[in-house]
Amino acid sequence: MEFGIPGNKIFQVASVHFILVSSALMTEKPAAAAYVFYNILFLACLFWAIHCKHSVEALNSAYAINFASFFFDIVVIYFYFADEKINLWSKICVILNAIYRVFSLKEIYEEIVKRNNDELERAELV
């Protein structure tokens, strides 16, 4: 039995990504539309997973988007954030966000397994 807020790990993952993405977008130059788009989709899936505490579909979507976003981040960092007009703080936050994606994949996967096991236990009780 786990004590605390259900989905607390997912809330932490969403909070860290939200802070890093928001900080990365604080540049003089307008943000890359692709970077904004896939991060909004990812955060929406995380908020959906927080809201629906038994939904595995929300976590599966977040996991898939997060996995693809890691590679998208590398492309965006190389082509967009390599510009000298982008301030150092934004570059650091984009790189930290890409690194944190690896850890958040692990957290999301663990939550998927936990919710699948809970779903199986509920099915056995019926």
Order of alpha helices (4+ residues) and beta strands (2+ residues): alpha-alpha-alpha-alpha
